[in-house]
């Protein structure tokens, strides 16, 4: 099994992808990283709030600090960036790689959970 890290942005139309991964996957742990403007998420998972208005480098450093102690001993995580924007995604990916941890992009398709490596 693997840990899932999923970004949750203000674009609620993309939350279905995150929901499918959470509900249909078998994960050791699930971490939701969400924009602080997102009110309560419908997911009962550990959540990390970020301020997407921060400059990119500060946002990455903030994420690195918050994620460092949350990621288990795994060498890689499944990552969903179906929700959010490019700046948020860049900061999150950079923070994860700085931990360091490998990334497998995860998506829910008609075939089930697939990884883009």
Buried (B, 14 or more C-beta within 10 A) or exposed (E): EBBBBBBBBBEEEBBEBBBBBBEEBEBEBBBBBBBEEBEEBEBEBEBBEBEBEBEBEEBBBBBBEBBEEBBEEBEBBBBBBBBBBEBBBBBBBBBBEBBEBEBBBBBBEEEEBEEEE
